[in-house]
Protein backbone atom coordinates (compact mmCIF):
# COMPACT_ATOMS: atom_id res chain seq x y z
CA UNK A 1 0.00 0.00 0.00
CA UNK A 2 1.07 3.52 -0.50
CA UNK A 3 2.31 5.63 2.39
CA UNK A 4 -0.45 8.30 2.15
CA UNK A 5 -3.15 5.64 2.21
CA UNK A 6 -1.69 4.02 5.30
CA UNK A 7 -1.51 7.44 7.03
CA UNK A 8 -5.15 8.18 6.16
CA UNK A 9 -6.23 4.79 7.43
CA UNK A 10 -4.34 5.44 10.66
CA UNK A 11 -6.28 8.68 11.15
CA UNK A 12 -9.65 6.94 11.08
CA UNK A 13 -11.39 6.61 14.46
CA UNK A 14 -11.52 3.20 16.07
CA UNK A 15 -14.68 1.26 15.31
CA UNK A 16 -16.99 0.86 18.28
CA UNK A 17 -20.07 -1.36 18.31
CA UNK A 18 -23.45 0.36 18.23
CA UNK A 19 -25.32 -0.84 21.32
CA UNK A 20 -28.80 -0.28 19.84
CA UNK A 21 -27.93 -2.16 16.69
CA UNK A 22 -26.40 -4.99 18.70
CA UNK A 23 -29.56 -5.34 20.81
CA UNK A 24 -31.75 -5.21 17.70
CA UNK A 25 -29.76 -7.97 16.02
CA UNK A 26 -29.76 -10.06 19.20
CA UNK A 27 -33.57 -9.80 19.48
CA UNK A 28 -34.02 -10.76 15.83
CA UNK A 29 -31.73 -13.76 16.26
CA UNK A 30 -33.54 -14.94 19.39
CA UNK A 31 -36.92 -14.56 17.68
CA UNK A 32 -35.74 -16.54 14.66
CA UNK A 33 -34.27 -19.30 16.82
CA UNK A 34 -37.54 -19.53 18.77
CA UNK A 35 -39.52 -19.80 15.50
CA UNK A 36 -37.22 -22.53 14.22
CA UNK A 37 -37.53 -24.41 17.49
CA UNK A 38 -41.35 -24.27 17.35
CA UNK A 39 -41.30 -25.44 13.73
CA UNK A 40 -39.00 -28.32 14.54
CA UNK A 41 -41.25 -29.40 17.41
CA UNK A 42 -44.30 -29.36 15.13
CA UNK A 43 -42.48 -31.23 12.38
CA UNK A 44 -41.36 -33.89 14.88
CA UNK A 45 -44.98 -34.63 15.75
CA UNK A 46 -46.40 -37.52 13.76
CA UNK A 47 -48.81 -36.51 11.03
CA UNK A 48 -51.67 -38.31 12.77
CA UNK A 49 -51.27 -36.09 15.86
CA UNK A 50 -51.23 -32.93 13.76
CA UNK A 51 -54.34 -34.03 11.86
CA UNK A 52 -56.33 -35.23 14.91
CA UNK A 53 -58.14 -31.91 15.50
CA UNK A 54 -59.12 -31.74 11.83
CA UNK A 55 -60.53 -35.26 11.84
CA UNK A 56 -62.35 -34.71 15.13
CA UNK A 57 -64.02 -31.58 13.78
CA UNK A 58 -64.95 -33.30 10.51
CA UNK A 59 -66.49 -36.24 12.36
CA UNK A 60 -68.46 -33.91 14.63
CA UNK A 61 -69.85 -31.98 11.64
CA UNK A 62 -70.78 -35.17 9.79
CA UNK A 63 -72.46 -36.54 12.93
CA UNK A 64 -74.49 -33.36 13.29
CA UNK A 65 -75.58 -33.47 9.65
CA UNK A 66 -76.51 -37.16 9.95
CA UNK A 67 -78.53 -36.60 13.10
CA UNK A 68 -80.33 -33.64 11.53
CA UNK A 69 -81.29 -35.74 8.50
CA UNK A 70 -82.52 -38.60 10.69
CA UNK A 71 -84.75 -36.20 12.63
CA UNK A 72 -86.07 -34.65 9.39
CA UNK A 73 -86.85 -38.08 7.93
CA UNK A 74 -88.60 -39.16 11.16
CA UNK A 75 -90.70 -36.01 11.15
CA UNK A 76 -91.58 -36.58 7.48
CA UNK A 77 -92.60 -40.21 8.19
CA UNK A 78 -94.98 -39.10 10.96
CA UNK A 79 -96.27 -36.21 8.87
CA UNK A 80 -95.09 -33.52 11.26
CA UNK A 81 -93.27 -31.38 8.71
Secondary structure, 3 states (H helix, E strand, C coil): CCHHHHHHHHHCCCCCCCHHHHHHHHHHHHHHHHHHHHHHHHHHCCHHHHHHHHHHHHHHHHHHHHHHHHHHHHHHHCCCC
